[in-house]
Amino acid sequence: MDIPKALAGTLSISRVGFGLSYLARPEEARRSWIGRAARKPGTQVIIRSQGVRDVALGAGALRALARGEEAELRAWVAGHAVCDFADLVATWAVRDKLPERRARLAMAVAAGSTLVGGAAAAGLSRRTPANAG
């Protein structure tokens, strides 16, 4: 089993699903992340933008994975990790103004995704073309 590729694939599928969910139903961020603010139309614009970001990141990584393009896959999953870390920091910065349990859960998910994306990217970067695969 190729663990870095499995991590990248799992993260990417999850990200596409998450992104599609936020695109279709941005108000769901109310229960999973930011509370009542998710009901506001302006907030829903940002939530949908985040959904598009997640679909694009996940789809790009899945495309690279399907084509066996490890350097491109590494770049996509490194991008996942950067975005997840930004989500973690952004949520942490306003955690006192968010529903406590939801903020903790969102930060835990973002931290976990950051670690998975980072581990996948690191595992892919240590490989040479001779041992990739």
Backbone as a printed PyTorch tensor [residue, N CA C, xyz], in Angstrom:
tensor([[[  0.8410,  -1.1860,   0.0000],
         [  0.0000,   0.0000,   0.0000],
         [  0.8790,   1.2400,   0.0000]],

        [[  0.5210,   2.1890,  -0.8200],
         [  1.2430,   3.4480,  -0.9170],
         [  0.5640,   4.4580,   0.0130]],

        [[  1.0950,   4.6090,   1.2150],
         [  0.4530,   5.4260,   2.2440],
         [  0.3250,   6.8960,   1.8390]],

        [[  1.3740,   7.5560,   1.3100],
         [  1.1870,   8.9670,   0.9270],
         [  0.0800,   9.1540,  -0.1110]],

        [[ -0.0090,   8.2510,  -1.0730],
         [ -1.0720,   8.3690,  -2.0780],
         [ -2.4380,   8.0910,  -1.4580]],

        [[ -2.5130,   7.1240,  -0.5460],
         [ -3.7890,   6.8320,   0.1150],
         [ -4.2430,   8.0320,   0.9510]],

        [[ -3.3210,   8.6560,   1.6650],
         [ -3.6620,   9.8530,   2.4390],
         [ -4.1380,  10.9760,   1.5160]],

        [[ -3.4140,  11.1780,   0.4290],
         [ -3.7780,  12.2350,  -0.5170],
         [ -5.1560,  11.9680,  -1.1240]],

        [[ -5.4150,  10.7420,  -1.4960],
         [ -6.6970,  10.3990,  -2.0970],
         [ -7.8530,  10.5550,  -1.1280]],

        [[ -7.6700,  10.0670,   0.0780],
         [ -8.7210,  10.1730,   1.0970],
         [ -9.0060,  11.6280,   1.4270]],

        [[ -7.9600,  12.4070,   1.6130],
         [ -8.1240,  13.8280,   1.9040],
         [ -8.8480,  14.5310,   0.7530]],

        [[ -8.4940,  14.1870,  -0.4620],
         [ -9.0710,  14.8380,  -1.6370],
         [-10.5470,  14.5080,  -1.8080]],

        [[-10.9020,  13.2500,  -1.6260],
         [-12.3130,  12.8550,  -1.7260],
         [-13.1290,  13.5580,  -0.6400]],

        [[-12.5900,  13.5900,   0.5660],
         [-13.2590,  14.2690,   1.6710],
         [-13.4450,  15.7510,   1.3680]],

        [[-12.4200,  16.3680,   0.8180],
         [-12.4670,  17.7950,   0.5230],
         [-13.5200,  18.1040,  -0.5440]],

        [[-13.6030,  17.2790,  -1.5790],
         [-14.6130,  17.4940,  -2.6140],
         [-16.0140,  17.3880,  -2.0050]],

        [[-16.2310,  16.3710,  -1.1900],
         [-17.5400,  16.2070,  -0.5470],
         [-17.8870,  17.3790,   0.3470]],

        [[-16.9290,  17.7910,   1.1420],
         [-17.1260,  18.9340,   2.0290],
         [-17.4450,  20.1840,   1.2170]],

        [[-16.6730,  20.4180,   0.1570],
         [-16.8700,  21.5970,  -0.6760],
         [-18.2300,  21.6070,  -1.3510]],

        [[-18.6370,  20.4490,  -1.8830],
         [-19.9500,  20.3700,  -2.5240],
         [-21.0650,  20.6390,  -1.5250]],

        [[-20.8880,  20.1550,  -0.3130],
         [-21.8780,  20.3920,   0.7390],
         [-22.0200,  21.8830,   1.0310]],

        [[-20.9050,  22.5840,   1.1620],
         [-20.9610,  24.0180,   1.4420],
         [-21.4740,  24.8130,   0.2480]],

        [[-21.2320,  24.3390,  -0.9640],
         [-21.7920,  25.0020,  -2.1410],
         [-23.3040,  24.8740,  -2.1660]],

        [[-23.7870,  23.6730,  -1.9320],
         [-25.2200,  23.4060,  -2.0130],
         [-25.9990,  23.9500,  -0.8270]],

        [[-25.3850,  23.8820,   0.3520],
         [-26.1100,  24.2610,   1.5740],
         [-25.1870,  25.0440,   2.5170]],

        [[-24.8840,  26.2870,   2.1820],
         [-23.9530,  27.0520,   3.0220],
         [-24.4430,  27.2480,   4.4500]],

        [[-25.7470,  27.1930,   4.6530],
         [-26.2770,  27.3560,   6.0090],
         [-25.8570,  26.2100,   6.9330]],

        [[-25.3790,  25.1090,   6.3780],
         [-24.9100,  23.9890,   7.1950],
         [-23.6770,  24.3570,   8.0210]],

        [[-22.9720,  25.3980,   7.6060],
         [-21.8340,  25.8700,   8.3990],
         [-22.2920,  26.3290,   9.7790]],

        [[-23.5760,  26.5930,   9.9130],
         [-24.1310,  26.9770,  11.2150],
         [-23.9400,  25.8600,  12.2270]],

        [[-24.2410,  24.6440,  11.8190],
         [-24.1290,  23.5100,  12.7450],
         [-22.7000,  23.0140,  12.8990]],

        [[-21.9020,  23.1630,  11.8560],
         [-20.5850,  22.5540,  11.9070],
         [-19.4500,  23.5130,  12.2450]],

        [[-19.7180,  24.8280,  12.2250],
         [-18.5680,  25.7110,  12.3580],
         [-18.8770,  27.0490,  13.0090]],

        [[-19.6300,  27.9110,  12.3500],
         [-19.6600,  29.3110,  12.7680],
         [-20.9360,  29.7600,  13.4550]],

        [[-21.8910,  28.8840,  13.6180],
         [-23.1050,  29.2600,  14.3240],
         [-24.0610,  30.0760,  13.4710]],

        [[-24.8500,  30.9280,  14.1350],
         [-25.9340,  31.6710,  13.4760],
         [-25.4720,  32.5730,  12.3420]],

        [[-24.2340,  32.9700,  12.3470],
         [-23.7310,  33.8460,  11.2750],
         [-23.8850,  33.1980,   9.9020]],

        [[-23.9440,  31.8810,   9.8530],
         [-24.0660,  31.1660,   8.5750],
         [-25.3940,  31.4400,   7.8870]],

        [[-26.3610,  31.9830,   8.5920],
         [-27.6650,  32.3000,   7.9950],
         [-27.6250,  33.5720,   7.1500]],

        [[-26.6320,  34.4160,   7.3700],
         [-26.5700,  35.7130,   6.6950],
         [-26.1310,  35.5380,   5.2390]],

        [[-26.7870,  36.2500,   4.3320],
         [-26.4310,  36.1260,   2.9100],
         [-24.9590,  36.4390,   2.6200]],

        [[-24.4140,  37.4550,   3.2460],
         [-23.0050,  37.7940,   3.0180],
         [-22.0720,  36.6810,   3.4640]],

        [[-22.3860,  36.0710,   4.5820],
         [-21.5850,  34.9580,   5.0710],
         [-21.6890,  33.7720,   4.1220]],

        [[-22.8680,  33.5480,   3.5650],
         [-23.0580,  32.4290,   2.6480],
         [-22.2190,  32.5910,   1.3830]],

        [[-21.9710,  33.8330,   0.9780],
         [-21.0880,  34.0630,  -0.1660],
         [-19.6930,  33.5070,   0.1420]],

        [[-19.1890,  33.8280,   1.3110],
         [-17.8590,  33.3710,   1.7010],
         [-17.8360,  31.8520,   1.8780]],

        [[-18.8670,  31.3000,   2.4570],
         [-18.9410,  29.8500,   2.6470],
         [-18.9390,  29.1440,   1.2910]],

        [[-19.7080,  29.6710,   0.3610],
         [-19.7180,  29.0660,  -0.9890],
         [-18.3500,  29.2120,  -1.6500]],

        [[-17.6930,  30.3360,  -1.4560],
         [-16.3430,  30.5160,  -2.0080],
         [-15.3890,  29.4720,  -1.4420]],

        [[-15.5100,  29.2180,  -0.1530],
         [-14.6890,  28.1890,   0.4660],
         [-15.0410,  26.8200,  -0.1210]],

        [[-16.3160,  26.5890,  -0.3910],
         [-16.7320,  25.3380,  -1.0030],
         [-16.0950,  25.1410,  -2.3710]],

        [[-16.0780,  26.2000,  -3.1760],
         [-15.4430,  26.1220,  -4.4940],
         [-13.9530,  25.8310,  -4.3340]],

        [[-13.3180,  26.5030,  -3.3980],
         [-11.8900,  26.2710,  -3.1350],
         [-11.6480,  24.8040,  -2.8330]],

        [[-12.4810,  24.2360,  -1.9740],
         [-12.2810,  22.8470,  -1.5780],
         [-12.5310,  21.8710,  -2.7210]],

        [[-13.5490,  22.1320,  -3.5340],
         [-13.7960,  21.2750,  -4.6980],
         [-12.6090,  21.3450,  -5.6520]],

        [[-12.1160,  22.5480,  -5.9160],
         [-10.9860,  22.7000,  -6.8420],
         [ -9.7320,  22.0070,  -6.3190]],

        [[ -9.4330,  22.1840,  -5.0380],
         [ -8.2530,  21.5270,  -4.4620],
         [ -8.3780,  20.0090,  -4.5220]],

        [[ -9.5270,  19.5080,  -4.1240],
         [ -9.7270,  18.0610,  -4.1350],
         [ -9.7050,  17.4820,  -5.5330]],

        [[-10.3870,  18.1390,  -6.4640],
         [-10.4320,  17.6400,  -7.8430],
         [ -9.0570,  17.6910,  -8.4960]],

        [[ -8.3190,  18.7450,  -8.2420],
         [ -6.9670,  18.8400,  -8.8000],
         [ -6.0740,  17.7200,  -8.3030]],

        [[ -6.1470,  17.4380,  -7.0190],
         [ -5.3380,  16.3540,  -6.4540],
         [ -5.7840,  14.9960,  -6.9910]],

        [[ -7.0900,  14.7980,  -7.1060],
         [ -7.5810,  13.5160,  -7.6330],
         [ -7.1630,  13.3230,  -9.0870]],

        [[ -7.1710,  14.3890,  -9.8560],
         [ -6.7070,  14.3040, -11.2430],
         [ -5.2350,  13.9060, -11.2890]],

        [[ -4.4080,  14.5570, -10.4820],
         [ -2.9780,  14.2190, -10.4510],
         [ -2.7660,  12.7860,  -9.9920]],

        [[ -3.5380,  12.3590,  -9.0070],
         [ -3.4330,  10.9850,  -8.5080],
         [ -3.7960,   9.9860,  -9.6000]],

        [[ -4.8900,  10.2510, -10.3040],
         [ -5.3390,   9.3430, -11.3660],
         [ -4.3300,   9.2550, -12.5000]],

        [[ -3.6370,  10.3260, -12.7650],
         [ -2.6490,  10.3480, -13.8450],
         [ -1.2640,   9.8820, -13.4010]],

        [[ -1.1020,   9.6430, -12.1050],
         [  0.1980,   9.2050, -11.6020],
         [  1.2510,  10.2960, -11.5930]],

        [[  0.8260,  11.5410, -11.5250],
         [  1.7330,  12.6810, -11.5420],
         [  2.0610,  13.0890, -10.1040]],

        [[  3.0800,  12.4580,  -9.5400],
         [  3.3800,  12.6640,  -8.1170],
         [  3.8170,  14.0750,  -7.7770]],

        [[  4.5850,  14.7200,  -8.6310],
         [  5.0160,  16.0920,  -8.3260],
         [  3.8020,  17.0160,  -8.2740]],

        [[  2.8930,  16.8280,  -9.2130],
         [  1.6780,  17.6470,  -9.2090],
         [  0.8050,  17.3080,  -8.0000]],

        [[  0.6790,  16.0280,  -7.6780],
         [ -0.0890,  15.6060,  -6.5060],
         [  0.4880,  16.2210,  -5.2400]],

        [[  1.8010,  16.1970,  -5.1220],
         [  2.4610,  16.7890,  -3.9510],
         [  2.1040,  18.2710,  -3.8340]],

        [[  2.1150,  18.9880,  -4.9610],
         [  1.7750,  20.4170,  -4.9280],
         [  0.3250,  20.6320,  -4.4890]],

        [[ -0.5900,  19.8040,  -5.0020],
         [ -1.9900,  19.9420,  -4.6050],
         [ -2.1880,  19.6590,  -3.1180]],

        [[ -1.6150,  18.5730,  -2.6070],
         [ -1.8520,  18.2670,  -1.1910],
         [ -1.1100,  19.2300,  -0.2710]],

        [[ -0.0050,  19.7840,  -0.7340],
         [  0.6370,  20.8480,   0.0470],
         [ -0.2990,  22.0550,   0.1100]],

        [[ -0.9860,  22.3350,  -0.9950],
         [ -1.9870,  23.4080,  -1.0020],
         [ -3.1270,  23.1250,  -0.0360]],

        [[ -3.5490,  21.8580,   0.0440],
         [ -4.5780,  21.4710,   1.0240],
         [ -4.1000,  21.8400,   2.4230]],

        [[ -2.8610,  21.4400,   2.7360],
         [ -2.3360,  21.6730,   4.0850],
         [ -2.2600,  23.1640,   4.4000]],

        [[ -1.8340,  23.9560,   3.4460],
         [ -1.7410,  25.4090,   3.6570],
         [ -3.1280,  25.9950,   3.9280]],

        [[ -4.1140,  25.6130,   3.1200],
         [ -5.4780,  26.1320,   3.3060],
         [ -6.0720,  25.6730,   4.6380]],

        [[ -5.8370,  24.4100,   4.9970],
         [ -6.3580,  23.9140,   6.2680],
         [ -5.7040,  24.6160,   7.4540]],

        [[ -4.4210,  24.8910,   7.3320],
         [ -3.7380,  25.6170,   8.3990],
         [ -4.3010,  27.0450,   8.5020]],

        [[ -4.5690,  27.6670,   7.3560],
         [ -5.1770,  29.0140,   7.3710],
         [ -6.5550,  28.9640,   8.0280]],

        [[ -7.3340,  27.9230,   7.7400],
         [ -8.6440,  27.7730,   8.3890],
         [ -8.4860,  27.6210,   9.9010]],

        [[ -7.5020,  26.8550,  10.3150],
         [ -7.2390,  26.6640,  11.7460],
         [ -6.8990,  27.9900,  12.4190]],

        [[ -5.9850,  28.7220,  11.8290],
         [ -5.5660,  30.0030,  12.4090],
         [ -6.7160,  31.0070,  12.4170]],

        [[ -7.4670,  31.0720,  11.3210],
         [ -8.5870,  32.0180,  11.2410],
         [ -9.6570,  31.6940,  12.2820]],

        [[ -9.9310,  30.4060,  12.4620],
         [-10.9220,  30.0100,  13.4610],
         [-10.4010,  30.2760,  14.8680]],

        [[ -9.1460,  29.9560,  15.1080],
         [ -8.5480,  30.1900,  16.4210],
         [ -8.5980,  31.6840,  16.7770]],

        [[ -8.3620,  32.5340,  15.7980],
         [ -8.3080,  33.9740,  16.0550],
         [ -9.6360,  34.5300,  16.5690]],

        [[-10.7520,  33.8960,  16.1940],
         [-12.0690,  34.3950,  16.6190],
         [-12.8350,  33.3580,  17.4410]],

        [[-12.1360,  32.4050,  17.9800],
         [-12.7810,  31.2940,  18.6930],
         [-13.6910,  31.7540,  19.8230]],

        [[-13.3710,  32.8820,  20.4500],
         [-14.1860,  33.3790,  21.5600],
         [-15.5210,  33.9620,  21.0930]],

        [[-15.6440,  34.2080,  19.8080],
         [-16.8850,  34.7660,  19.2530],
         [-17.7020,  33.7050,  18.5170]],

        [[-17.2240,  32.4760,  18.5060],
         [-17.9140,  31.3590,  17.8530],
         [-18.4970,  30.4360,  18.9210]],

        [[-19.4820,  29.6240,  18.5350],
         [-19.9690,  28.6140,  19.4780],
         [-18.7930,  27.7080,  19.8920]],

        [[-18.5760,  27.5950,  21.1950],
         [-17.3620,  26.9500,  21.7130],
         [-17.1400,  25.5350,  21.1750]],

        [[-18.1500,  24.6990,  21.2630],
         [-17.9940,  23.3030,  20.8310],
         [-17.7060,  23.2210,  19.3370]],

        [[-18.4040,  24.0330,  18.5500],
         [-18.2060,  24.0290,  17.0960],
         [-16.8170,  24.5380,  16.7320]],

        [[-16.3780,  25.5750,  17.4080],
         [-15.0420,  26.1150,  17.1310],
         [-13.9780,  25.0770,  17.4360]],

        [[-14.1220,  24.3850,  18.5640],
         [-13.1410,  23.3370,  18.8990],
         [-13.1430,  22.2210,  17.8710]],

        [[-14.3300,  21.8130,  17.4530],
         [-14.4310,  20.7590,  16.4460],
         [-13.8230,  21.2150,  15.1250]],

        [[-14.1450,  22.4200,  14.6920],
         [-13.5930,  22.9440,  13.4340],
         [-12.0790,  23.0380,  13.4910]],

        [[-11.5490,  23.4760,  14.6370],
         [-10.0940,  23.5620,  14.7660],
         [ -9.4580,  22.1700,  14.7760]],

        [[-10.1160,  21.2160,  15.3960],
         [ -9.5890,  19.8500,  15.4090],
         [ -9.5750,  19.2550,  14.0020]],

        [[-10.6490,  19.4750,  13.2540],
         [-10.7060,  18.9770,  11.8770],
         [ -9.6420,  19.6580,  11.0250]],

        [[ -9.5120,  20.9650,  11.1520],
         [ -8.5080,  21.6980,  10.3710],
         [ -7.0950,  21.2470,  10.7380]],

        [[ -6.8490,  21.0360,  12.0210],
         [ -5.5210,  20.5670,  12.4420],
         [ -5.2470,  19.1710,  11.8910]],

        [[ -6.2310,  18.2920,  11.9880],
         [ -6.0580,  16.9390,  11.4600],
         [ -5.8190,  16.9450,   9.9660]],

        [[ -6.5760,  17.7490,   9.2410],
         [ -6.4040,  17.8350,   7.7920],
         [ -5.0520,  18.4360,   7.4280]],

        [[ -4.6030,  19.4010,   8.2150],
         [ -3.2820,  19.9760,   7.9870],
         [ -2.2130,  18.9090,   8.1330]],

        [[ -2.3350,  18.1110,   9.1700],
         [ -1.3540,  17.0350,   9.3920],
         [ -1.4010,  15.9790,   8.3020]],

        [[ -2.5940,  15.5780,   7.8920],
         [ -2.7150,  14.5640,   6.8380],
         [ -2.1430,  15.0920,   5.5190]],

        [[ -2.5190,  16.3070,   5.1530],
         [ -1.9890,  16.8970,   3.9220],
         [ -0.4810,  17.0710,   3.9740]],

        [[  0.0040,  17.5190,   5.1160],
         [  1.4520,  17.6790,   5.2730],
         [  2.1840,  16.3550,   5.2150]],

        [[  1.6270,  15.3300,   5.8470],
         [  2.2520,  14.0040,   5.8220],
         [  2.2570,  13.4290,   4.4090]],

        [[  1.1490,  13.5980,   3.7010],
         [  1.0890,  13.1030,   2.3200],
         [  2.1130,  13.8240,   1.4490]],

        [[  2.1690,  15.1480,   1.5590],
         [  3.1170,  15.9200,   0.7540],
         [  4.5550,  15.5470,   1.1030]],

        [[  4.8330,  15.3970,   2.3950],
         [  6.1870,  15.0180,   2.8120],
         [  6.5520,  13.6270,   2.3090]],

        [[  5.6170,  12.6950,   2.3930],
         [  5.8810,  11.3380,   1.9130],
         [  6.1260,  11.3060,   0.4170]],

        [[  5.3940,  12.1100,  -0.3190],
         [  5.5770,  12.1710,  -1.7650],
         [  6.8750,  12.8800,  -2.1300]],

        [[  7.2790,  13.8470,  -1.3310],
         [  8.4810,  14.6180,  -1.6710],
         [  9.7600,  13.8340,  -1.4090]],

        [[  9.7130,  12.8330,  -0.5590],
         [ 10.9050,  12.0410,  -0.2570],
         [ 11.2080,  10.9990,  -1.3210]],

        [[ 10.3370,  10.8680,  -2.2750],
         [ 10.5050,   9.8340,  -3.2750],
         [ 11.2240,  10.3590,  -4.5020]],

        [[ 11.9390,   9.5120,  -5.1050],
         [ 12.5760,   9.8300,  -6.3710],
         [ 11.8060,   9.1140,  -7.4670]],

        [[ 11.9860,   9.4970,  -8.7250],
         [ 11.2620,   8.8060,  -9.7830],
         [ 11.4930,   7.2880,  -9.7830]],

        [[ 12.6300,   6.8340,  -9.3350],
         [ 12.9360,   5.3990,  -9.3220],
         [ 12.0830,   4.6490,  -8.2890]],

        [[ 11.7740,   5.2970,  -7.1460],
         [ 10.9990,   4.5740,  -6.1140],
         [  9.5770,   5.1020,  -5.9760]],

        [[  9.1650,   5.9870,  -6.8550],
         [  7.7890,   6.4700,  -6.8390],
         [  6.8740,   5.3830,  -7.3940]],

        [[  5.7110,   5.2590,  -6.7710],
         [  4.7810,   4.2910,  -7.3530],
         [  4.2060,   3.4540,  -6.3380]]])
